[in-house]
Amino acid sequence: MIEIVDSKFIISAPNIKSVPDSEMQDEIVFMARSNVGKSSLLNALTNHKGLAKVSSSPGKTRLINYFDVTFIDRDLNEKRIAKFIDLPGFGYAKVSKSIKNDWEKNLTDFISKRANIKVFIHLIDCRHPHLDIDKSVSEFLLENSNESQYILQIFTKIDKLNQKEQNKLRNEFPNALMVSSAKKRGMHKVNNLLFKILGDNLDND
């Protein structure tokens, strides 16, 4: 059984120049449009209810939030340490155009220049799987990631769909994972995959 046994908030950075140096540590980036349930997923994955602050105002958070996390495989007694990075939600932001442009440039710089990112996790609301903004993010990640980085699509709020709708989504996106933070569904699959990816990186070093 693989689970996250320790997690803690490290820092909030306003831009790429302010992010902490973690060259020796793998980074896992979470990104989503606002109101998809990113903070709820972070809390569910780490089993830490208050780790990431869940805002009632979509698009409110405009900082890059860093968390230290420790995975453990209880069967093999193996440990992996990584950093979770919670990027600001895109879309819905009620800010001026100049602030939004600066914000988006910071995120673009961060994603394209941060070499120690090992996994990009793109969260999508399962009820809205074909939004243009998510298609743009998927295309951007494919264009700006390198061969040593993984891109993982995760559909959130899967409990909102009936079984027929879930099956249709799985058939359309066979490589994606489906989760429900509210019902704690899919958390083990996500953590198992992240643990494996982190282990693969160790093997390749």
N, CA and C atoms as a LAMMPS dump frame, in Angstrom:
ITEM: TIMESTEP
0
ITEM: NUMBER OF ATOMS
615
ITEM: BOX BOUNDS ff ff ff
-5.0000000000000000e+02 5.0000000000000000e+02
-5.0000000000000000e+02 5.0000000000000000e+02
-5.0000000000000000e+02 5.0000000000000000e+02
ITEM: ATOMS id mol type element x y z
1 1 1 N 0.838 -1.199 0
2 1 2 C 0 0 0
3 1 3 C 0.878 1.256 0
4 2 1 N 0.591 2.135 -0.921
5 2 2 C 1.36 3.375 -1.023
6 2 3 C 0.495 4.54 -0.564
7 3 1 N 1.044 5.351 0.3
8 3 2 C 0.315 6.524 0.779
9 3 3 C 1.277 7.644 1.114
10 4 1 N 0.734 8.83 1.232
11 4 2 C 1.519 9.98 1.674
12 4 3 C 1.413 10.052 3.199
13 5 1 N 2.545 9.946 3.867
14 5 2 C 2.551 9.874 5.32
15 5 3 C 2.925 11.196 5.981
16 6 1 N 3.434 12.116 5.193
17 6 2 C 3.79 13.416 5.762
18 6 3 C 3.659 14.471 4.68
19 7 1 N 3.098 15.613 5.037
20 7 2 C 2.953 16.717 4.094
21 7 3 C 2.922 18.018 4.874
22 8 1 N 3.564 19.032 4.333
23 8 2 C 3.56 20.32 5.017
24 8 3 C 3.746 21.457 4.022
25 9 1 N 3.104 22.56 4.313
26 9 2 C 3.226 23.761 3.501
27 9 3 C 4.608 24.366 3.704
28 10 1 N 5.228 24.809 2.59
29 10 2 C 6.569 25.392 2.667
30 10 3 C 6.541 26.896 2.46
31 11 1 N 6.021 27.333 1.296
32 11 2 C 6.077 28.764 0.975
33 11 3 C 5.09 29.082 -0.137
34 12 1 N 4.653 30.334 -0.172
35 12 2 C 3.892 30.868 -1.302
36 12 3 C 4.77 31.879 -2.017
37 13 1 N 4.94 31.688 -3.325
38 13 2 C 5.804 32.574 -4.103
39 13 3 C 4.974 33.334 -5.128
40 14 1 N 5.2 34.647 -5.267
41 14 2 C 4.42 35.44 -6.221
42 14 3 C 4.859 35.271 -7.669
43 15 1 N 6.081 34.781 -7.895
44 15 2 C 6.58 34.617 -9.259
45 15 3 C 7.732 33.628 -9.267
46 16 1 N 8.216 33.325 -10.456
47 16 2 C 9.252 32.306 -10.598
48 16 3 C 10.556 32.708 -9.914
49 17 1 N 10.821 34.015 -9.811
50 17 2 C 12.052 34.47 -9.167
51 17 3 C 12.052 34.188 -7.668
52 18 1 N 10.868 34.005 -7.106
53 18 2 C 10.753 33.832 -5.654
54 18 3 C 10.584 32.374 -5.213
55 19 1 N 10.541 31.44 -6.159
56 19 2 C 10.306 30.042 -5.782
57 19 3 C 11.554 29.467 -5.127
58 20 1 N 11.394 28.521 -4.217
59 20 2 C 12.548 27.952 -3.524
60 20 3 C 13.404 27.091 -4.438
61 21 1 N 14.679 27.011 -4.122
62 21 2 C 15.6 26.172 -4.878
63 21 3 C 15.426 24.724 -4.414
64 22 1 N 15.114 23.839 -5.351
65 22 2 C 14.957 22.424 -4.965
66 22 3 C 15.512 21.535 -6.07
67 23 1 N 16.75 21.814 -6.46
68 23 2 C 17.355 21.087 -7.571
69 23 3 C 17.464 19.597 -7.317
70 24 1 N 17.582 19.217 -6.059
71 24 2 C 17.764 17.808 -5.738
72 24 3 C 16.443 17.115 -5.423
73 25 1 N 15.344 17.768 -5.701
74 25 2 C 14.054 17.187 -5.345
75 25 3 C 13.073 17.255 -6.516
76 26 1 N 12.4 16.148 -6.757
77 26 2 C 11.414 16.109 -7.834
78 26 3 C 10.204 16.961 -7.487
79 27 1 N 9.654 17.616 -8.502
80 27 2 C 8.493 18.476 -8.31
81 27 3 C 7.309 17.959 -9.127
82 28 1 N 6.137 18.004 -8.509
83 28 2 C 4.891 17.572 -9.133
84 28 3 C 3.95 18.759 -9.141
85 29 1 N 3.604 19.228 -10.342
86 29 2 C 2.829 20.452 -10.498
87 29 3 C 1.353 20.133 -10.719
88 30 1 N 0.494 20.81 -9.961
89 30 2 C -0.95 20.686 -10.12
90 30 3 C -1.477 21.965 -10.755
91 31 1 N -2.202 21.8 -11.861
92 31 2 C -2.745 22.967 -12.538
93 31 3 C -4.166 22.68 -13.013
94 32 1 N -4.994 23.719 -12.969
95 32 2 C -6.401 23.562 -13.344
96 32 3 C -7.026 24.936 -13.48
97 33 1 N -8.094 25.003 -14.245
98 33 2 C -8.865 26.241 -14.228
99 33 3 C -9.525 26.355 -12.859
100 34 1 N -9.941 27.535 -12.5
101 34 2 C -10.509 27.773 -11.179
102 34 3 C -11.774 26.95 -10.958
103 35 1 N -11.956 26.536 -9.73
104 35 2 C -13.18 25.867 -9.301
105 35 3 C -13.306 24.424 -9.801
106 36 1 N -12.18 23.785 -10.09
107 36 2 C -12.2 22.385 -10.529
108 36 3 C -12.002 21.436 -9.351
109 37 1 N -11.504 21.965 -8.233
110 37 2 C -11.311 21.137 -7.053
111 37 3 C -9.861 20.772 -6.801
112 38 1 N -8.937 21.664 -7.2
113 38 2 C -7.508 21.38 -7.038
114 38 3 C -7.105 21.291 -5.57
115 39 1 N -7.52 22.259 -4.774
116 39 2 C -7.168 22.246 -3.356
117 39 3 C -7.772 21.037 -2.643
118 40 1 N -8.995 20.714 -2.985
119 40 2 C -9.649 19.55 -2.377
120 40 3 C -8.901 18.263 -2.711
121 41 1 N -8.403 18.161 -3.943
122 41 2 C -7.645 16.971 -4.325
123 41 3 C -6.327 16.89 -3.566
124 42 1 N -5.629 18.015 -3.453
125 42 2 C -4.379 18.021 -2.687
126 42 3 C -4.615 17.552 -1.253
127 43 1 N -5.681 18.035 -0.65
128 43 2 C -5.996 17.638 0.723
129 43 3 C -6.354 16.156 0.807
130 44 1 N -7.076 15.655 -0.193
131 44 2 C -7.483 14.247 -0.182
132 44 3 C -6.288 13.324 -0.422
133 45 1 N -5.417 13.694 -1.36
134 45 2 C -4.242 12.865 -1.649
135 45 3 C -3.33 12.727 -0.433
136 46 1 N -3.159 13.838 0.274
137 46 2 C -2.245 13.849 1.422
138 46 3 C -2.935 13.462 2.728
139 47 1 N -4.268 13.276 2.656
140 47 2 C -5.052 12.987 3.859
141 47 3 C -4.804 14.047 4.926
142 48 1 N -4.745 15.291 4.47
143 48 2 C -4.452 16.435 5.338
144 48 3 C -5.492 17.505 5.01
145 49 1 N -6.536 17.551 5.783
146 49 2 C -7.719 18.347 5.452
147 49 3 C -7.426 19.823 5.227
148 50 1 N -6.485 20.384 5.957
149 50 2 C -6.232 21.823 5.855
150 50 3 C -4.948 22.182 5.156
151 51 1 N -4.36 21.231 4.404
152 51 2 C -3.062 21.509 3.774
153 51 3 C -3.17 22.639 2.758
154 52 1 N -4.08 22.49 1.804
155 52 2 C -4.309 23.535 0.797
156 52 3 C -5.612 24.24 1.125
157 53 1 N -5.592 25.544 1.105
158 53 2 C -6.776 26.325 1.469
159 53 3 C -7.792 26.296 0.327
160 54 1 N -9.012 25.893 0.649
161 54 2 C -10.082 25.848 -0.329
162 54 3 C -10.802 27.185 -0.308
163 55 1 N -10.73 27.92 -1.417
164 55 2 C -11.313 29.257 -1.482
165 55 3 C -12.747 29.201 -1.998
166 56 1 N -13.595 30.05 -1.443
167 56 2 C -14.977 30.146 -1.922
168 56 3 C -15.086 31.077 -3.114
169 57 1 N -13.993 31.797 -3.41
170 57 2 C -13.982 32.731 -4.546
171 57 3 C -13.075 32.192 -5.639
172 58 1 N -13.635 31.672 -6.746
173 58 2 C -12.813 31.128 -7.83
174 58 3 C -11.806 32.143 -8.334
175 59 1 N -10.552 31.664 -8.539
176 59 2 C -9.52 32.536 -9.091
177 59 3 C -8.873 33.453 -8.072
178 60 1 N -9.162 33.258 -6.794
179 60 2 C -8.645 34.185 -5.78
180 60 3 C -7.142 34.022 -5.561
181 61 1 N -6.667 32.773 -5.552
182 61 2 C -5.262 32.521 -5.265
183 61 3 C -4.399 32.823 -6.479
184 62 1 N -3.406 33.7 -6.296
185 62 2 C -2.52 34.047 -7.401
186 62 3 C -1.061 33.816 -7.024
187 63 1 N -0.823 32.838 -6.173
188 63 2 C 0.517 32.521 -5.729
189 63 3 C 0.868 31.078 -6.104
190 64 1 N 2.171 30.81 -6.212
191 64 2 C 2.657 29.447 -6.425
192 64 3 C 2.932 28.855 -5.046
193 65 1 N 2.159 27.853 -4.664
194 65 2 C 2.261 27.275 -3.322
195 65 3 C 3.058 25.972 -3.344
196 66 1 N 4.003 25.877 -2.419
197 66 2 C 4.898 24.717 -2.334
198 66 3 C 4.595 23.887 -1.09
199 67 1 N 4.606 22.556 -1.281
200 67 2 C 4.396 21.624 -0.17
201 67 3 C 5.431 20.505 -0.262
202 68 1 N 6.016 20.132 0.867
203 68 2 C 6.865 18.941 0.936
204 68 3 C 5.985 17.741 1.236
205 69 1 N 6.169 16.653 0.49
206 69 2 C 5.378 15.439 0.729
207 69 3 C 6.294 14.225 0.778
208 70 1 N 5.923 13.261 1.608
209 70 2 C 6.669 12.017 1.737
210 70 3 C 5.748 10.842 1.437
211 71 1 N 6.086 10.092 0.391
212 71 2 C 5.372 8.864 0.044
213 71 3 C 6.069 7.687 0.719
214 72 1 N 5.301 6.65 1.021
215 72 2 C 5.894 5.414 1.517
216 72 3 C 5.137 4.22 0.966
217 73 1 N 5.887 3.221 0.551
218 73 2 C 5.329 1.927 0.172
219 73 3 C 5.421 1.039 1.406
220 74 1 N 4.319 0.8 2.058
221 74 2 C 4.333 0.078 3.333
222 74 3 C 4.707 -1.391 3.154
223 75 1 N 4.447 -1.946 1.972
224 75 2 C 4.789 -3.353 1.734
225 75 3 C 6.296 -3.54 1.604
226 76 1 N 6.952 -2.62 0.903
227 76 2 C 8.396 -2.732 0.663
228 76 3 C 9.212 -1.826 1.582
229 77 1 N 8.512 -0.997 2.36
230 77 2 C 9.166 -0.041 3.259
231 77 3 C 10.105 0.893 2.486
232 78 1 N 9.639 1.337 1.303
233 78 2 C 10.396 2.279 0.489
234 78 3 C 9.777 3.672 0.589
235 79 1 N 10.629 4.676 0.576
236 79 2 C 10.167 6.055 0.753
237 79 3 C 10.57 6.901 -0.453
238 80 1 N 9.715 7.84 -0.819
239 80 2 C 10.021 8.826 -1.85
240 80 3 C 9.629 10.199 -1.313
241 81 1 N 10.471 11.18 -1.567
242 81 2 C 10.188 12.546 -1.136
243 81 3 C 10.074 13.432 -2.375
244 82 1 N 9.073 14.296 -2.38
245 82 2 C 8.861 15.176 -3.525
246 82 3 C 8.259 16.49 -3.05
247 83 1 N 8.118 17.415 -3.989
248 83 2 C 7.414 18.662 -3.71
249 83 3 C 6.162 18.728 -4.566
250 84 1 N 5.028 19.019 -3.936
251 84 2 C 3.809 19.342 -4.668
252 84 3 C 3.796 20.842 -4.894
253 85 1 N 3.45 21.259 -6.107
254 85 2 C 3.36 22.681 -6.428
255 85 3 C 1.947 22.976 -6.9
256 86 1 N 1.282 23.845 -6.194
257 86 2 C -0.091 24.235 -6.499
258 86 3 C -0.049 25.564 -7.247
259 87 1 N -0.277 25.504 -8.559
260 87 2 C -0.267 26.724 -9.362
261 87 3 C -1.618 27.429 -9.28
262 88 1 N -1.642 28.736 -9.471
263 88 2 C -2.915 29.47 -9.451
264 88 3 C -3.879 28.937 -10.506
265 89 1 N -5.155 28.932 -10.183
266 89 2 C -6.158 28.498 -11.145
267 89 3 C -6.253 29.473 -12.303
268 90 1 N -6.513 28.951 -13.505
269 90 2 C -6.646 29.838 -14.659
270 90 3 C -8.119 29.96 -15.046
271 91 1 N -8.465 31.115 -15.615
272 91 2 C -9.863 31.383 -15.941
273 91 3 C -10.6 31.921 -14.728
274 92 1 N -11.692 32.603 -14.929
275 92 2 C -12.569 33.118 -13.883
276 92 3 C -11.961 34.233 -13.045
277 93 1 N -10.671 34.51 -13.175
278 93 2 C -10.021 35.45 -12.259
279 93 3 C -10.582 36.861 -12.426
280 94 1 N -11.069 37.419 -11.333
281 94 2 C -11.617 38.777 -11.356
282 94 3 C -10.525 39.774 -10.997
283 95 1 N -9.606 39.955 -11.925
284 95 2 C -8.497 40.891 -11.716
285 95 3 C -8.356 41.731 -12.98
286 96 1 N -7.579 42.808 -12.879
287 96 2 C -7.389 43.668 -14.041
288 96 3 C -6.619 42.927 -15.127
289 97 1 N -6.742 43.401 -16.362
290 97 2 C -6.089 42.739 -17.486
291 97 3 C -4.572 42.76 -17.339
292 98 1 N -4.009 43.851 -16.819
293 98 2 C -2.554 43.941 -16.668
294 98 3 C -2.052 42.938 -15.64
295 99 1 N -2.782 42.819 -14.53
296 99 2 C -2.394 41.84 -13.5
297 99 3 C -2.493 40.429 -14.065
298 100 1 N -3.577 40.164 -14.805
299 100 2 C -3.776 38.832 -15.375
300 100 3 C -2.673 38.49 -16.372
301 101 1 N -2.268 39.471 -17.188
302 101 2 C -1.199 39.226 -18.158
303 101 3 C 0.117 38.909 -17.458
304 102 1 N 0.445 39.678 -16.401
305 102 2 C 1.667 39.413 -15.642
306 102 3 C 1.608 38.024 -15.005
307 103 1 N 0.455 37.706 -14.463
308 103 2 C 0.237 36.423 -13.804
309 103 3 C 0.455 35.276 -14.796
310 104 1 N -0.156 35.382 -15.985
311 104 2 C -0.036 34.325 -16.976
312 104 3 C 1.4 34.195 -17.486
313 105 1 N 2.113 35.326 -17.595
314 105 2 C 3.51 35.262 -18.025
315 105 3 C 4.351 34.534 -16.979
316 106 1 N 4.09 34.831 -15.691
317 106 2 C 4.816 34.139 -14.626
318 106 3 C 4.614 32.635 -14.708
319 107 1 N 3.376 32.217 -14.934
320 107 2 C 3.081 30.789 -15.002
321 107 3 C 3.742 30.154 -16.225
322 108 1 N 3.7 30.864 -17.346
323 108 2 C 4.33 30.343 -18.557
324 108 3 C 5.823 30.173 -18.348
325 109 1 N 6.468 31.175 -17.758
326 109 2 C 7.899 31.085 -17.461
327 109 3 C 8.186 29.916 -16.535
328 110 1 N 7.357 29.777 -15.523
329 110 2 C 7.571 28.721 -14.537
330 110 3 C 7.495 27.346 -15.195
331 111 1 N 6.439 27.122 -15.977
332 111 2 C 6.218 25.814 -16.582
333 111 3 C 7.304 25.469 -17.591
334 112 1 N 7.719 26.451 -18.381
335 112 2 C 8.669 26.171 -19.462
336 112 3 C 10.126 26.159 -19.003
337 113 1 N 10.424 26.772 -17.849
338 113 2 C 11.826 26.917 -17.439
339 113 3 C 12.206 26.096 -16.201
340 114 1 N 11.239 25.55 -15.513
341 114 2 C 11.534 24.843 -14.257
342 114 3 C 11.958 23.41 -14.559
343 115 1 N 13.254 23.167 -14.621
344 115 2 C 13.783 21.89 -15.101
345 115 3 C 13.458 20.712 -14.184
346 116 1 N 13.316 20.959 -12.874
347 116 2 C 13.122 19.832 -11.963
348 116 3 C 11.665 19.427 -11.793
349 117 1 N 10.775 19.954 -12.623
350 117 2 C 9.402 19.446 -12.651
351 117 3 C 9.422 18.079 -13.324
352 118 1 N 8.916 17.072 -12.624
353 118 2 C 8.878 15.721 -13.173
354 118 3 C 7.488 15.335 -13.665
355 119 1 N 6.447 15.918 -13.067
356 119 2 C 5.076 15.57 -13.451
357 119 3 C 4.23 16.833 -13.521
358 120 1 N 3.496 16.976 -14.619
359 120 2 C 2.449 17.997 -14.733
360 120 3 C 1.105 17.29 -14.574
361 121 1 N 0.335 17.687 -13.588
362 121 2 C -1 17.132 -13.399
363 121 3 C -2.02 18.178 -13.822
364 122 1 N -2.748 17.88 -14.882
365 122 2 C -3.758 18.787 -15.417
366 122 3 C -5.124 18.274 -14.968
367 123 1 N -5.767 19.024 -14.09
368 123 2 C -7.075 18.636 -13.567
369 123 3 C -8.184 19.227 -14.425
370 124 1 N -9.182 18.394 -14.712
371 124 2 C -10.319 18.81 -15.546
372 124 3 C -11.608 18.371 -14.867
373 125 1 N -12.584 19.253 -14.807
374 125 2 C -13.9 18.907 -14.275
375 125 3 C -14.55 17.898 -15.217
376 126 1 N -14.914 16.735 -14.697
377 126 2 C -15.44 15.665 -15.55
378 126 3 C -16.736 16.056 -16.246
379 127 1 N -17.427 17.06 -15.712
380 127 2 C -18.692 17.484 -16.318
381 127 3 C -18.482 18.409 -17.514
382 128 1 N -17.245 18.898 -17.656
383 128 2 C -16.927 19.831 -18.753
384 128 3 C -15.59 19.422 -19.381
385 129 1 N -15.557 18.279 -20.06
386 129 2 C -14.273 17.738 -20.523
387 129 3 C -13.703 18.36 -21.789
388 130 1 N -14.479 19.224 -22.457
389 130 2 C -14.035 19.718 -23.756
390 130 3 C -13.925 21.241 -23.83
391 131 1 N -13.658 21.896 -22.722
392 131 2 C -13.542 23.352 -22.747
393 131 3 C -12.288 23.778 -23.513
394 132 1 N -12.404 24.872 -24.237
395 132 2 C -11.277 25.372 -25.026
396 132 3 C -10.072 25.679 -24.147
397 133 1 N -10.32 26.193 -22.952
398 133 2 C -9.206 26.576 -22.085
399 133 3 C -8.382 25.349 -21.676
400 134 1 N -9.061 24.209 -21.456
401 134 2 C -8.337 22.989 -21.109
402 134 3 C -7.612 22.411 -22.32
403 135 1 N -8.212 22.533 -23.491
404 135 2 C -7.524 22.093 -24.71
405 135 3 C -6.251 22.907 -24.915
406 136 1 N -6.325 24.203 -24.643
407 136 2 C -5.152 25.069 -24.79
408 136 3 C -4.052 24.681 -23.816
409 137 1 N -4.447 24.365 -22.585
410 137 2 C -3.454 23.948 -21.578
411 137 3 C -2.789 22.643 -21.993
412 138 1 N -3.583 21.691 -22.484
413 138 2 C -3.026 20.411 -22.919
414 138 3 C -2.021 20.616 -24.042
415 139 1 N -2.366 21.464 -25
416 139 2 C -1.462 21.747 -26.116
417 139 3 C -0.19 22.438 -25.634
418 140 1 N -0.355 23.385 -24.697
419 140 2 C 0.802 24.103 -24.163
420 140 3 C 1.766 23.143 -23.464
421 141 1 N 1.224 22.221 -22.669
422 141 2 C 2.075 21.268 -21.952
423 141 3 C 2.821 20.357 -22.925
424 142 1 N 2.132 19.905 -23.948
425 142 2 C 2.784 19.047 -24.933
426 142 3 C 3.916 19.78 -25.64
427 143 1 N 3.727 21.072 -25.883
428 143 2 C 4.734 21.861 -26.598
429 143 3 C 5.908 22.247 -25.702
430 144 1 N 5.667 22.39 -24.399
431 144 2 C 6.697 22.945 -23.514
432 144 3 C 7.321 21.943 -22.55
433 145 1 N 6.813 20.723 -22.495
434 145 2 C 7.432 19.715 -21.634
435 145 3 C 8.515 18.981 -22.413
436 146 1 N 9.405 18.304 -21.682
437 146 2 C 10.448 17.528 -22.353
438 146 3 C 10.219 16.038 -22.123
439 147 1 N 11.042 15.222 -22.744
440 147 2 C 10.807 13.772 -22.732
441 147 3 C 10.969 13.146 -21.35
442 148 1 N 11.604 13.852 -20.423
443 148 2 C 11.774 13.302 -19.069
444 148 3 C 10.613 13.675 -18.142
445 149 1 N 9.671 14.461 -18.66
446 149 2 C 8.543 14.911 -17.85
447 149 3 C 7.259 14.175 -18.251
448 150 1 N 6.419 13.92 -17.255
449 150 2 C 5.149 13.247 -17.47
450 150 3 C 4.01 14.262 -17.443
451 151 1 N 3.003 14.029 -18.28
452 151 2 C 1.774 14.818 -18.245
453 151 3 C 0.632 13.88 -17.884
454 152 1 N -0.028 14.173 -16.796
455 152 2 C -1.104 13.307 -16.303
456 152 3 C -2.411 14.086 -16.264
457 153 1 N -3.405 13.589 -16.978
458 153 2 C -4.745 14.172 -16.948
459 153 3 C -5.569 13.481 -15.866
460 154 1 N -6.196 14.293 -15.017
461 154 2 C -7.072 13.746 -13.979
462 154 3 C -8.413 14.46 -14.045
463 155 1 N -9.475 13.683 -14.168
464 155 2 C -10.823 14.244 -14.162
465 155 3 C -11.365 14.222 -12.731
466 156 1 N -11.781 15.382 -12.242
467 156 2 C -12.266 15.517 -10.87
468 156 3 C -13.793 15.413 -10.801
469 157 1 N -14.283 15.259 -9.576
470 157 2 C -15.73 15.256 -9.286
471 157 3 C -16.463 14.143 -10.04
472 158 1 N -15.806 12.982 -10.17
473 158 2 C -16.372 11.884 -10.936
474 158 3 C -17.668 11.367 -10.312
475 159 1 N -17.873 11.645 -9.029
476 159 2 C -19.113 11.221 -8.367
477 159 3 C -20.335 11.97 -8.9
478 160 1 N -20.098 13.032 -9.654
479 160 2 C -21.206 13.805 -10.224
480 160 3 C -21.771 13.159 -11.491
481 161 1 N -21.084 12.142 -12.026
482 161 2 C -21.541 11.459 -13.235
483 161 3 C -22.135 10.097 -12.884
484 162 1 N -23.117 9.665 -13.663
485 162 2 C -23.626 8.31 -13.479
486 162 3 C -22.679 7.324 -14.154
487 163 1 N -22.923 6.026 -13.996
488 163 2 C -21.993 5.018 -14.493
489 163 3 C -21.842 5.064 -16.002
490 164 1 N -22.929 5.294 -16.71
491 164 2 C -22.873 5.376 -18.174
492 164 3 C -22.004 6.545 -18.619
493 165 1 N -22.158 7.682 -17.959
494 165 2 C -21.354 8.868 -18.291
495 165 3 C -19.882 8.644 -17.961
496 166 1 N -19.62 7.964 -16.842
497 166 2 C -18.238 7.651 -16.477
498 166 3 C -17.582 6.751 -17.514
499 167 1 N -18.303 5.731 -17.945
500 167 2 C -17.759 4.808 -18.948
501 167 3 C -17.452 5.522 -20.258
502 168 1 N -18.34 6.425 -20.663
503 168 2 C -18.12 7.188 -21.89
504 168 3 C -16.858 8.036 -21.787
505 169 1 N -16.661 8.676 -20.617
506 169 2 C -15.479 9.509 -20.406
507 169 3 C -14.21 8.657 -20.417
508 170 1 N -14.255 7.496 -19.792
509 170 2 C -13.087 6.611 -19.766
510 170 3 C -12.731 6.117 -21.162
511 171 1 N -13.737 5.84 -21.961
512 171 2 C -13.483 5.397 -23.334
513 171 3 C -12.864 6.508 -24.166
514 172 1 N -13.28 7.741 -23.899
515 172 2 C -12.769 8.876 -24.662
516 172 3 C -11.374 9.286 -24.216
517 173 1 N -11.088 9.112 -22.915
518 173 2 C -9.777 9.494 -22.355
519 173 3 C -9.192 8.29 -21.605
520 174 1 N -8.752 7.261 -22.336
521 174 2 C -8.324 6.012 -21.686
522 174 3 C -7.081 6.144 -20.807
523 175 1 N -6.269 7.168 -21.03
524 175 2 C -5.041 7.328 -20.239
525 175 3 C -5.213 8.239 -19.028
526 176 1 N -6.399 8.802 -18.872
527 176 2 C -6.654 9.714 -17.757
528 176 3 C -7.095 8.935 -16.516
529 177 1 N -6.96 9.578 -15.369
530 177 2 C -7.466 9.022 -14.119
531 177 3 C -8.727 9.772 -13.713
532 178 1 N -9.605 9.093 -12.994
533 178 2 C -10.865 9.666 -12.545
534 178 3 C -10.881 9.673 -11.015
535 179 1 N -11.194 10.826 -10.419
536 179 2 C -11.172 10.906 -8.956
537 179 3 C -12.388 11.663 -8.426
538 180 1 N -12.661 11.405 -7.17
539 180 2 C -13.633 12.192 -6.418
540 180 3 C -13.03 12.48 -5.058
541 181 1 N -12.68 13.731 -4.82
542 181 2 C -12.111 14.1 -3.518
543 181 3 C -13.137 13.94 -2.42
544 182 1 N -14.392 14.276 -2.715
545 182 2 C -15.454 14.194 -1.71
546 182 3 C -15.667 12.765 -1.247
547 183 1 N -15.575 11.804 -2.182
548 183 2 C -15.81 10.392 -1.861
549 183 3 C -14.51 9.623 -1.644
550 184 1 N -13.371 10.319 -1.761
551 184 2 C -12.041 9.701 -1.633
552 184 3 C -11.849 8.562 -2.636
553 185 1 N -12.367 8.754 -3.818
554 185 2 C -12.225 7.75 -4.873
555 185 3 C -11.056 8.089 -5.792
556 186 1 N -10.246 7.075 -6.093
557 186 2 C -9.14 7.258 -7.03
558 186 3 C -7.856 7.759 -6.416
559 187 1 N -7.845 8.032 -5.126
560 187 2 C -6.649 8.602 -4.497
561 187 3 C -5.471 7.617 -4.533
562 188 1 N -5.753 6.342 -4.272
563 188 2 C -4.676 5.351 -4.269
564 188 3 C -4.059 5.2 -5.654
565 189 1 N -4.891 5.258 -6.696
566 189 2 C -4.368 5.146 -8.06
567 189 3 C -3.419 6.291 -8.382
568 190 1 N -3.799 7.492 -7.973
569 190 2 C -2.94 8.662 -8.228
570 190 3 C -1.622 8.524 -7.472
571 191 1 N -1.698 8.211 -6.192
572 191 2 C -0.48 8.093 -5.392
573 191 3 C 0.407 6.945 -5.868
574 192 1 N -0.207 5.835 -6.278
575 192 2 C 0.576 4.709 -6.797
576 192 3 C 1.35 5.116 -8.049
577 193 1 N 0.684 5.84 -8.955
578 193 2 C 1.33 6.253 -10.195
579 193 3 C 2.441 7.256 -9.926
580 194 1 N 2.201 8.211 -9.044
581 194 2 C 3.235 9.195 -8.716
582 194 3 C 4.445 8.53 -8.069
583 195 1 N 4.194 7.577 -7.195
584 195 2 C 5.282 6.848 -6.541
585 195 3 C 6.118 6.104 -7.578
586 196 1 N 5.44 5.482 -8.551
587 196 2 C 6.148 4.757 -9.612
588 196 3 C 6.986 5.708 -10.453
589 197 1 N 6.425 6.847 -10.817
590 197 2 C 7.169 7.826 -11.622
591 197 3 C 8.397 8.322 -10.871
592 198 1 N 8.232 8.61 -9.597
593 198 2 C 9.37 9.06 -8.793
594 198 3 C 10.439 7.98 -8.707
595 199 1 N 10.005 6.72 -8.622
596 199 2 C 10.951 5.607 -8.6
597 199 3 C 11.672 5.446 -9.918
598 200 1 N 10.95 5.645 -11.034
599 200 2 C 11.575 5.572 -12.356
600 200 3 C 12.651 6.623 -12.506
601 201 1 N 12.4 7.812 -11.953
602 201 2 C 13.409 8.876 -12.026
603 201 3 C 14.66 8.509 -11.253
604 202 1 N 14.478 7.831 -10.114
605 202 2 C 15.641 7.395 -9.338
606 202 3 C 16.45 6.375 -10.119
607 203 1 N 15.736 5.458 -10.796
608 203 2 C 16.428 4.421 -11.573
609 203 3 C 17.218 4.998 -12.728
610 204 1 N 16.731 6.15 -13.266
611 204 2 C 17.382 6.754 -14.43
612 204 3 C 18.504 7.705 -14.069
613 205 1 N 18.621 8.03 -12.78
614 205 2 C 19.679 8.975 -12.365
615 205 3 C 21.053 8.33 -12.471
